[in-house]
């Protein structure tokens, strides 16, 4: 496996379900990590685990990516207080919840407020961080930016797998992730050859979804039944 000793990685949404797995992977490769997530996130538990198990260094960054001022302050801190930055992993995402008004609901009931919030976190924040941190990363050893995308940035939802699950698939999520894919392409040609930029799109990720949804997701033919 590759060796990232001496390099530092910024992981947004670090304490979340997927974020923790990303942090464990880069820590196993030897990288020091900037853990960025919402205020009141459980940074201590994750940082203690990573530093003890992998003997790396962690720095916690509390930031609500939905707000420009928060992002600007965080960019300033990284640029002024962090010695080096080699990799940015834009993992944080606005995924909402089933009880968020105007989110996981019928098309006619989805509202502009939740649309704006999703676009701000999933797309605008990525642009802002990449732009603000470009001077820091552009001359780094092995400079990379990895954006975490979604299959719904490429494909429309199959509504059969959602039937009677209480789950939804908001237009704003797919649109923001589709925009992220195009932003990646734009950044890749603009930042080259200094920084390599890619999007990682995985399949479905288990996050305590209803059994009915999981069954239909893993076996599409069952959605007909």
C-alpha positions in Angstrom: 0.0 0.0 0.0 1.0 3.6 -0.4 2.8 5.5 2.3 1.5 8.9 3.3 3.9 9.6 6.2 4.8 13.3 6.4 1.6 14.3 4.5 -1.5 16.0 5.9 -5.1 15.3 4.9 -8.1 17.5 5.4 -11.3 15.4 5.8 -14.6 17.2 5.9 -17.5 15.5 7.6 -14.8 13.5 9.5 -16.9 12.2 12.4 -19.8 10.9 10.2 -20.4 7.3 9.1 -18.3 7.5 5.9 -16.0 10.1 7.2 -14.7 7.9 10.0 -13.9 5.1 7.6 -12.0 7.6 5.4 -10.0 8.9 8.4 -9.1 5.4 9.4 -7.9 4.6 5.9 -5.6 7.6 5.5 -4.4 7.2 9.1 -3.4 3.6 8.4 -1.4 5.0 5.5 0.4 7.3 7.9 -1.1 10.7 7.1 -1.8 13.3 9.8 -5.4 14.5 9.6 -7.3 17.7 9.9 -10.7 16.6 11.2 -13.4 19.0 10.1 -17.0 18.6 11.1 -19.9 20.5 12.7 -19.5 22.1 16.1 -20.4 19.7 19.0 -19.2 16.7 16.9 -17.5 13.9 18.8 -13.9 14.9 17.7 -12.3 13.6 20.9 -13.3 10.0 20.5 -12.2 9.8 16.8 -9.0 11.7 17.4 -8.0 9.5 20.4 -8.6 6.4 18.4 -6.6 7.5 15.4 -3.7 8.9 17.3 -3.3 5.8 19.6 -3.9 3.2 16.9 -1.9 4.7 14.0 0.5 7.1 15.8 -0.5 10.1 13.7 -1.4 13.7 14.6 -4.9 15.1 14.5 -6.2 18.6 14.6 -9.9 19.3 15.1 -11.7 22.0 13.1 -15.3 22.8 14.1 -17.0 24.4 11.1 -20.6 24.5 9.8 -20.0 24.3 6.0 -23.5 25.7 5.4 -22.3 29.2 6.4 -19.8 31.3 4.4 -18.4 33.0 7.5 -17.6 29.7 9.2 -15.9 28.5 6.0 -13.9 31.7 5.7 -12.6 31.4 9.3 -11.6 27.8 8.8 -9.8 28.6 5.6 -7.9 31.4 7.4 -7.0 29.0 10.3 -5.6 26.4 7.9 -3.7 28.9 5.8 -2.1 30.6 8.9 -1.7 27.8 11.4 -1.2 24.6 9.5 2.3 23.9 8.3 1.5 21.8 5.2 -1.6 20.5 3.4 -1.3 17.7 0.8 -4.7 16.3 0.3 -8.3 17.6 0.7 -11.1 15.0 0.9 -14.5 16.8 0.5 -16.7 14.2 2.1 -19.2 16.3 4.1 -22.7 16.3 2.6 -26.1 17.7 3.5 -28.2 14.6 3.5 -31.1 15.9 5.6 -33.5 13.5 7.4 -37.0 12.1 7.0 -38.4 14.7 9.4 -36.8 17.8 7.8 -39.5 19.9 6.2 -39.3 20.1 2.5 -36.7 17.4 2.1 -37.7 13.7 2.0 -41.1 14.3 0.6 -43.0 14.4 -2.6 -41.7 16.6 -5.4 -44.5 19.1 -4.9 -43.6 19.5 -1.2 -39.9 20.0 -1.6 -39.0 23.6 -0.7 -36.5 26.1 -1.7 -35.0 26.4 1.7 -33.8 22.8 1.8 -32.7 23.1 -1.8 -30.5 26.1 -1.0 -29.0 24.3 2.1 -28.1 21.2 0.1 -26.5 23.2 -2.7 -24.6 25.3 -0.2 -23.0 22.4 1.6 -22.7 19.9 -1.2 -21.4 22.2 -3.9 -20.7 25.8 -2.9 -18.7 24.8 0.2 -16.5 22.5 -1.9 -15.8 25.4 -4.4 -15.1 27.7 -1.5 -12.6 25.4 0.3 -10.8 24.4 -2.9 -10.4 28.1 -3.9 -9.4 29.3 -0.5 -6.9 26.5 0.2 -5.4 26.3 -3.3 -2.5 28.5 -2.4 -1.7 26.1 0.5 -1.9 22.9 -1.5 -0.7 23.8 -5.0 3.0 23.3 -4.2 2.5 20.4 -1.8 4.1 16.9 -2.3 1.5 14.7 -4.0 -1.2 17.4 -4.0 -4.7 15.8 -4.4 -8.3 16.8 -4.0 -10.9 14.0 -3.7 -14.6 14.9 -3.9 -17.0 12.3 -2.6 -19.9 12.0 -5.1 -23.0 9.9 -5.4 -24.6 7.6 -7.9 -27.5 10.1 -7.8 -25.2 12.7 -9.3 -25.3 10.5 -12.4 -28.5 8.6 -12.3 -32.1 9.4 -11.4 -33.7 7.5 -8.5 -35.6 4.2 -9.0 -38.7 5.1 -7.0 -39.7 1.4 -6.7 -37.1 0.8 -4.0 -38.4 3.7 -1.9 -42.0 2.6 -1.9 -43.5 2.3 1.7 -40.1 2.8 3.3 -40.6 6.4 4.6 -37.5 7.4 2.8 -37.1 9.9 0.0 -34.6 11.1 -2.6 -34.7 15.0 -2.9 -34.0 16.7 -6.1 -31.5 19.0 -4.4 -29.3 16.1 -3.4 -29.0 14.7 -6.9 -28.5 18.1 -8.4 -25.8 19.1 -6.0 -23.9 15.9 -6.5 -24.3 16.2 -10.3 -22.9 19.7 -10.0 -20.0 18.4 -7.9 -19.1 16.0 -10.6 -18.8 18.8 -13.1 -17.0 21.0 -10.7 -14.4 18.2 -10.3 -13.8 18.2 -14.0 -13.4 22.0 -14.1 -11.0 22.0 -11.1 -9.0 19.1 -12.6 -8.2 21.1 -15.8 -7.8 24.4 -13.9 -5.5 23.1 -11.1 -3.4 20.8 -13.3 -0.5 20.0 -13.3 -0.1 21.2 -9.6 -3.1 19.4 -8.1 -4.8 16.2 -9.2 -8.6 16.3 -8.7 -11.0 13.4 -8.8 -14.5 12.3 -7.7 -15.1 9.0 -6.0 -18.6 7.6 -6.6 -19.4 4.5 -4.6 -22.5 2.3 -4.7 -25.0 2.3 -1.9 -23.7 2.7 1.7 -25.5 1.0 4.5 -26.7 3.6 7.1 -29.4 1.8 9.1 -31.9 2.1 6.3 -35.1 0.0 6.5 -34.7 -3.7 5.6 -37.1 -3.4 2.8 -35.0 -0.7 1.2 -31.8 -2.6 1.6 -33.3 -5.7 0.1 -34.6 -3.8 -3.0 -31.3 -2.0 -3.4 -29.2 -5.1 -3.4 -31.7 -7.1 -5.5 -33.4 -4.8 -8.0 -35.8 -7.6 -9.2 -37.4 -7.6 -5.7 -38.6 -4.0 -6.4 -41.1 -5.4 -8.8 -42.8 -7.4 -6.0 
